[in-house]
Amino acid sequence: MSTSDDAPRPLVDQSVLDRLRDELEEEEGYSRVFVGNFIEYLPQRLGRLRLALTTGDLEGSMDAVLSLKTSSQMVGAERLAALALELENEIRAEARHADMAVALPRLAATYLRPITQCSRQTMHRLQAQCCPGAKR
């Protein structure tokens, strides 16, 4: 498991948050709500991913990892999005030639811990940068 480039991606890309504020007219507080929703739903996204991988559910795994990747990209959670992309690529590669009942739980063993750790770090960083009053 390694990212495509040597330098680690930032936990949160501030430029994405700035662009989100501009696009959502920050004076109304929409970006805070948007990021707050990401933080609130992240545990559910991780739970769906864990369940799908550990039960060998290919369709559910792809749906869950794509949801995690896309939502992470939208709030600038670059490191988390990169981990999700890496897992997505591994799932796609395994789907071509492996027994998914074996391959997906193996991928769970490799990826869930780093994704979960990165998720926690990302939530804390987002709360500090964007939503100081958000739930932890």
Backbone torsions as a table, in degrees:
resi	resn	phi	psi	omega
1	MET	NA	114.2	177.3
2	SER	-154.3	149.7	179.1
3	THR	-77.2	163.2	-174.2
4	SER	-70.3	-21.9	175.5
5	ASP	-122.5	161.5	-172.4
6	ASP	-73.0	-37.6	-178.0
7	ALA	-75.7	132.2	178.3
8	PRO	-67.5	143.8	177.1
9	ARG	-73.2	153.7	176.7
10	PRO	-67.3	151.6	174.5
11	LEU	-59.0	-49.0	-179.5
12	VAL	-135.1	128.8	177.1
13	ASP	-87.8	108.1	-176.7
14	GLN	-59.9	-31.4	-179.7
15	SER	-63.9	-32.3	177.1
16	VAL	-68.5	-42.3	177.5
17	LEU	-63.6	-40.3	178.4
18	ASP	-62.9	-44.3	179.1
19	ARG	-63.8	-40.0	178.0
20	LEU	-61.3	-43.3	177.7
21	ARG	-60.0	-43.6	179.6
22	ASP	-64.6	-46.0	-176.6
23	GLU	-68.7	-32.1	-176.8
24	LEU	-99.2	15.4	177.5
25	GLU	51.7	77.1	-171.4
26	GLU	-53.4	-26.4	-179.0
27	GLU	-59.5	-19.8	176.9
28	GLU	-90.5	-9.8	178.5
29	GLY	79.7	14.8	-176.9
30	TYR	-64.1	-37.2	-177.9
31	SER	-65.9	-35.1	177.1
32	ARG	-63.7	-40.1	177.8
33	VAL	-65.6	-44.5	-179.2
34	PHE	-59.4	-50.0	179.6
35	VAL	-67.5	-38.4	176.9
36	GLY	-60.2	-39.6	176.6
37	ASN	-65.9	-39.7	176.7
38	PHE	-58.3	-47.7	-179.4
39	ILE	-62.1	-44.6	-177.9
40	GLU	-63.3	-40.3	-175.4
41	TYR	-90.0	-7.8	-178.7
42	LEU	-58.5	-44.7	177.5
43	PRO	-59.2	-36.7	178.1
44	GLN	-68.0	-39.9	177.8
45	ARG	-62.6	-42.6	178.8
46	LEU	-65.4	-39.0	178.3
47	GLY	-63.7	-41.8	176.9
48	ARG	-63.0	-41.6	179.7
49	LEU	-64.7	-45.6	179.7
50	ARG	-59.2	-48.1	-178.4
51	LEU	-62.4	-47.1	-177.2
52	ALA	-64.5	-43.3	-179.9
53	LEU	-66.2	-47.9	-174.4
54	THR	-71.1	-19.5	177.3
55	THR	-99.0	2.2	177.7
56	GLY	73.8	26.3	-178.0
57	ASP	-88.9	99.6	-176.6
58	LEU	-62.7	-51.8	-178.8
59	GLU	-60.5	-44.8	178.5
60	GLY	-64.8	-36.8	178.6
61	SER	-64.6	-45.0	179.3
62	MET	-64.6	-43.6	179.3
63	ASP	-60.5	-45.6	-177.1
64	ALA	-68.1	-42.4	-178.0
65	VAL	-70.9	-35.6	177.0
66	LEU	-67.0	-39.4	176.9
67	SER	-62.1	-44.7	179.1
68	LEU	-63.8	-45.8	-178.4
69	LYS	-62.5	-50.4	-175.8
70	THR	-64.6	-46.7	-179.6
71	SER	-64.7	-35.8	177.9
72	SER	-65.7	-42.9	178.2
73	GLN	-61.3	-37.8	-175.8
74	MET	-66.8	-26.5	178.8
75	VAL	-105.4	6.4	178.2
76	GLY	81.0	17.3	178.4
77	ALA	-79.3	74.3	-169.3
78	GLU	-62.7	-44.8	-177.3
79	ARG	-67.4	-40.6	178.5
80	LEU	-66.8	-42.0	177.3
81	ALA	-62.2	-38.4	179.0
82	ALA	-66.2	-40.4	176.9
83	LEU	-64.4	-41.6	178.8
84	ALA	-64.8	-40.6	177.6
85	LEU	-63.1	-41.7	178.4
86	GLU	-61.9	-44.1	177.8
87	LEU	-65.0	-42.3	177.7
88	GLU	-56.6	-46.8	179.5
89	ASN	-61.6	-39.5	178.0
90	GLU	-66.5	-41.4	178.2
91	ILE	-61.4	-46.0	179.5
92	ARG	-61.2	-41.9	179.8
93	ALA	-65.2	-43.5	-179.5
94	GLU	-67.4	-34.3	-176.4
95	ALA	-63.3	-22.9	-178.2
96	ARG	-74.6	-28.5	-171.1
97	HIS	-146.9	2.7	-174.9
98	ALA	-113.5	161.5	171.4
99	ASP	-77.7	110.6	-173.2
100	MET	-65.5	-26.0	177.4
101	ALA	-65.4	-20.8	177.4
102	VAL	-102.0	-44.1	-173.6
103	ALA	-66.4	-43.7	-176.9
104	LEU	-66.4	-44.2	175.1
105	PRO	-62.4	-32.0	176.6
106	ARG	-66.1	-41.7	176.2
107	LEU	-65.0	-35.9	176.4
108	ALA	-59.3	-43.9	-179.5
109	ALA	-63.5	-31.8	-178.6
110	THR	-83.1	-41.2	-168.3
111	TYR	-103.1	-27.2	-171.9
112	LEU	-64.2	-40.1	-179.1
113	ARG	-64.0	-51.5	179.0
114	PRO	-63.5	-35.0	178.2
115	ILE	-66.8	-42.0	179.4
116	THR	-64.7	-44.3	178.5
117	GLN	-62.7	-44.6	179.3
118	CYS	-64.0	-36.9	178.5
119	SER	-60.9	-45.0	179.4
120	ARG	-61.8	-47.1	179.5
121	GLN	-61.4	-41.7	-179.3
122	THR	-64.3	-44.2	178.9
123	MET	-59.1	-44.9	-179.6
124	HIS	-63.9	-41.7	-180.0
125	ARG	-66.5	-43.1	178.4
126	LEU	-63.3	-41.0	178.6
127	GLN	-61.6	-40.8	-179.7
128	ALA	-70.8	-38.1	-175.3
129	GLN	-84.9	-30.7	-169.3
130	CYS	-125.1	-41.2	-169.8
131	CYS	-130.8	70.8	-176.7
132	PRO	-55.2	-25.8	-178.7
133	GLY	-95.7	7.4	-176.5
134	ALA	-70.5	155.9	177.9
135	LYS	-66.0	149.4	176.7
136	ARG	-105.0	NA	NA
